[in-house]
């Protein structure tokens, strides 16, 4: 079976998914839609597919699934439309920036019986996935503490900050999902601190660029997250999990893994520069997992419920920053 895709959005992340779809033997990219026709045309020409409107993709008999890479404020509406149209849906995170809207959207998905996967690609990174396998194999015993470091090389433009929902909903949300992926228990309490240390314009826009978060589960396991919009040395992506019998860590990745020793000391190549290079394998693996889930008729993971859980942690963290106290996740879920 070849799963036939329509791609909604021909921007930066749309290009990443177009490459992943066309590289998979079980998939075919049939059409692409974008509000900027030139962008859609360029991507369609690159991969030999058609340019269509969203409405045409929605009605198309030759399209089985869609990948939603449009702006965040369109995600929930598009998920509902394509759920009603009977298409399988892969949607970039987040589903929406509002918990009530996400809840309503997931009710539509459940009512229609649609297949929905949310794009938390880091679960599919081979290094992070190996950390999870090590935990599952029992090699480090019971998980006790998780540390996640995620720092971007430079801040995004002001226009992106305005529409992103803020660092906790946009950037840290990946780490919230990874914390859930690794802890083995749901965090129920969040304490967060946030500042503007990198770019004062970010603060003027009502956001932060430097964040620290501690998540705690009911049993006392906890995860610490460190985020910054600035890392002068490259794209900093590290994880360590400490358990009762040992620890497992995933270090930063480089274009080549060599070390040069001279009289000047030990030198290593620079880190990969951003998410499109660091997580190339992860994007391919998540699309492959989506295709396999659709073919098998099972719910994919991460699911819409995973998307809601990560957003709830983001909302609890934001409340913690504003109120200067630990916040129970149940409070933001109502």
C-alpha positions in Angstrom: 0.0 0.0 0.0 1.2 3.5 -0.9 -0.1 6.2 1.3 -0.9 9.3 -0.8 -0.3 12.6 0.9 -1.4 16.2 0.6 0.9 18.7 2.2 -0.6 21.9 3.7 2.1 24.5 4.0 5.3 24.9 1.8 7.4 26.8 4.3 10.5 25.7 6.2 8.9 22.7 8.0 6.8 21.8 5.0 9.9 21.4 3.0 11.3 19.0 5.7 8.2 16.9 5.6 8.1 16.9 1.8 11.6 15.4 1.8 10.6 12.8 4.3 7.5 11.7 2.4 9.2 11.4 -0.9 12.1 9.5 0.5 9.7 6.8 1.9 8.9 3.9 -0.3 5.4 3.6 1.3 4.4 7.1 0.5 3.7 9.5 -2.4 3.4 13.2 -2.3 0.4 14.0 -4.5 -0.3 17.7 -3.9 0.9 20.7 -2.0 -1.1 23.8 -0.9 0.1 27.1 0.4 -1.3 30.6 0.7 1.8 31.7 -1.1 1.3 30.2 -4.5 5.0 30.7 -5.5 6.1 28.6 -2.5 3.7 25.8 -3.4 4.8 25.9 -7.0 8.5 25.7 -6.2 8.0 22.7 -3.9 5.7 20.9 -6.3 8.2 21.4 -9.1 10.9 20.0 -6.9 9.0 16.8 -6.1 6.9 16.4 -9.2 3.5 16.8 -7.6 0.5 19.1 -8.1 -0.4 22.5 -6.6 -3.9 22.4 -5.2 -6.1 24.4 -2.9 -6.8 23.1 0.6 -10.4 22.6 -0.5 -9.3 20.5 -3.5 -7.1 18.4 -1.2 -10.0 18.0 1.2 -12.3 16.6 -1.5 -9.6 14.6 -3.4 -10.2 10.9 -3.8 -6.6 10.3 -4.6 -5.3 11.6 -1.3 -5.4 9.5 1.8 -3.6 11.6 4.4 -2.5 15.2 5.0 0.5 16.8 6.8 -0.4 20.1 8.3 2.4 22.6 8.4 0.4 25.8 8.3 0.4 28.6 11.0 -0.5 27.4 14.5 -3.8 29.3 14.6 -5.1 27.2 11.6 -4.2 23.7 13.0 -7.4 22.9 15.0 -9.7 24.0 12.2 -7.8 22.0 9.6 -7.7 18.9 11.8 -11.4 19.0 12.2 -12.0 19.6 8.5 -9.8 16.7 7.4 -11.2 14.4 10.1 -14.7 15.0 8.7 -13.2 14.4 5.2 -12.0 10.9 6.3 -8.3 11.7 5.8 -5.5 10.5 8.2 -3.9 13.6 9.7 -0.3 14.4 10.8 -0.2 17.8 12.4 2.8 19.8 13.5 2.7 20.9 17.2 0.8 22.5 18.8 -2.8 21.6 17.9 -3.7 25.1 19.3 -2.5 27.5 21.9 -5.8 27.2 23.9 -6.5 24.1 26.0 -10.3 24.4 25.5 -9.9 24.6 21.7 -7.6 21.5 21.7 -10.1 19.6 23.8 -12.9 20.5 21.4 -10.8 19.5 18.4 -9.9 16.1 19.9 -13.6 15.5 20.5 -14.2 15.9 16.8 -11.3 13.5 16.0 -12.7 10.9 18.3 -16.3 11.4 17.0 -15.2 10.9 13.4 -12.8 8.1 14.2 -10.0 9.9 12.4 -6.3 9.1 12.7 -4.3 11.9 14.2 -0.6 12.1 15.0 1.1 15.2 16.5 4.6 16.2 15.4 6.8 15.8 18.4 9.7 14.6 16.3 12.3 14.3 19.0 10.8 11.0 20.2 12.1 9.6 16.9 15.6 11.0 17.1 17.8 7.8 17.1 19.9 9.0 20.0 16.9 9.9 22.2 15.1 6.8 21.2 18.1 4.8 22.3 17.9 6.5 25.7 14.2 5.3 26.0 15.2 1.8 24.9 17.9 1.7 27.6 15.2 2.7 30.2 12.8 0.1 28.9 15.4 -2.6 29.1 15.9 -1.9 32.8 19.6 -1.2 32.4 19.6 1.9 34.6 16.9 0.7 37.0 14.0 2.9 38.0 14.0 6.4 36.6 14.6 9.0 39.3 15.7 12.2 37.6 15.8 13.6 34.0 17.8 16.5 32.7 17.0 18.1 29.4 19.0 21.0 27.8 17.6 22.6 24.7 19.2 25.9 23.4 18.8 27.5 20.1 21.7 29.1 18.3 19.9 32.5 18.0 16.4 34.0 18.6 13.8 33.8 15.9 12.6 37.0 14.2 10.1 39.3 16.0 7.3 38.3 13.7 7.6 34.7 14.7 7.7 35.6 18.4 4.4 37.4 18.0 2.6 34.4 16.6 4.4 31.5 18.3 2.5 31.6 21.6 5.8 32.2 23.5 8.8 30.1 24.3 7.0 27.8 26.7 4.3 26.8 24.2 6.6 26.9 21.2 10.1 25.7 22.2 9.8 24.1 25.7 6.7 22.1 24.6 9.1 19.7 22.8 10.9 19.2 26.1 7.7 18.8 28.0 6.8 15.9 25.6 10.3 14.5 26.0 10.0 14.6 29.8 6.8 12.6 29.6 8.4 10.2 27.1 11.3 9.5 29.6 9.9 9.9 33.1 7.5 7.0 32.8 5.0 8.9 34.9 2.9 12.0 34.3 4.2 15.2 35.9 1.6 16.7 38.2 3.5 19.8 39.4 5.4 22.5 37.5 7.7 25.2 38.8 9.2 27.6 36.3 11.4 30.7 36.1 11.8 32.8 33.0 13.8 35.9 32.0 14.7 38.0 29.1 18.5 37.9 28.9 19.2 37.5 25.2 17.1 40.1 23.3 15.1 42.8 25.1 12.7 43.1 22.1 11.5 39.6 23.0 10.6 40.9 26.4 8.9 43.9 24.9 6.7 41.5 22.9 5.7 39.8 26.2 7.8 36.7 25.9 11.0 35.3 27.5 14.2 33.9 26.0 15.7 32.1 29.0 13.7 29.4 30.9 14.2 26.9 33.6 11.5 24.4 34.6 11.2 21.6 37.1 8.5 19.0 36.6 7.6 16.6 39.5 5.5 13.4 39.4 3.3 12.2 42.2 6.0 9.6 43.2 8.7 12.3 43.4 10.5 11.7 40.1 11.5 15.0 38.6 12.8 16.5 35.4 14.7 19.8 35.0 14.6 21.6 31.7 17.0 24.4 30.6 16.1 26.5 27.5 17.7 29.5 25.9 17.2 31.3 22.6 21.0 31.8 22.4 23.8 29.3 22.2 26.9 30.8 20.6 28.5 27.4 20.1 25.7 25.8 18.1 22.4 23.9 18.5 22.6 22.5 22.1 20.5 19.3 22.5 21.3 17.1 25.4 19.5 14.6 27.7 20.5 12.6 30.8 18.4 10.2 32.7 19.5 9.0 36.2 18.1 5.8 37.6 18.5 3.5 40.6 21.2 1.4 38.8 22.9 3.9 36.7 22.5 6.7 34.1 22.1 7.1 30.3 22.9 10.2 28.3 22.5 11.5 24.7 25.2 14.1 23.9 25.2 16.8 21.2 25.6 15.8 17.6 28.2 17.1 15.1 28.5 16.8 11.4 31.4 14.4 12.0 32.4 12.8 15.2 36.1 13.2 15.4 38.5 14.7 17.9 41.9 16.3 17.0 44.7 16.4 19.6 47.5 18.9 19.1 49.8 21.0 21.2 46.9 23.5 21.5 44.7 20.8 23.2 41.8 18.6 22.1 39.6 20.0 19.4 36.2 18.7 18.1 34.1 19.9 15.1 31.3 22.4 15.8 27.7 21.3 16.7 25.1 20.9 14.0 23.6 24.3 13.4 19.8 24.0 13.8 16.8 21.6 14.0 16.6 20.9 10.2 20.1 19.4 10.3 20.1 18.0 13.8 16.8 16.2 13.5 16.8 15.1 9.8 16.6 11.4 10.8 13.9 12.1 13.4 11.6 13.8 10.8 12.0 10.8 8.5 11.4 8.3 11.2 8.2 10.1 12.5 6.7 10.1 9.0 7.6 6.4 8.7 5.9 5.7 12.0 2.8 7.6 10.9 2.6 5.6 7.6 3.0 2.3 9.5 0.3 3.3 12.0 -2.2 4.2 9.2 -1.4 1.0 7.3 -1.9 -1.1 10.5 -5.1 0.8 11.4 -3.8 1.7 14.9 -3.6 5.0 16.7 -0.2 6.6 16.1 2.0 8.0 18.8 2.4 10.8 19.7 -1.4 11.2 19.7 -3.6 14.2 20.1 -3.8 13.4 23.8 0.0 13.7 24.0 -0.4 17.1 22.3 -2.9 18.2 24.9 -0.7 16.9 27.8 2.3 18.8 26.6 0.3 22.0 26.2 -1.1 21.6 29.7 2.5 21.5 31.0 3.3 24.6 29.1 0.3 26.4 30.5 1.2 25.3 34.0 4.7 26.6 33.5 3.5 29.9 32.2 1.2 30.3 35.3 4.2 29.4 37.5 6.3 32.1 36.0 3.6 34.7 36.4 2.6 33.7 39.9 6.0 32.8 41.3 4.8 29.4 42.7 4.5 25.8 41.8 1.4 25.0 39.8 -0.6 21.8 39.7 -1.3 20.6 36.1 -4.8 19.7 37.1 -5.5 23.4 37.8 -4.9 24.4 34.1 -6.9 21.5 32.8 -9.9 22.5 34.9 
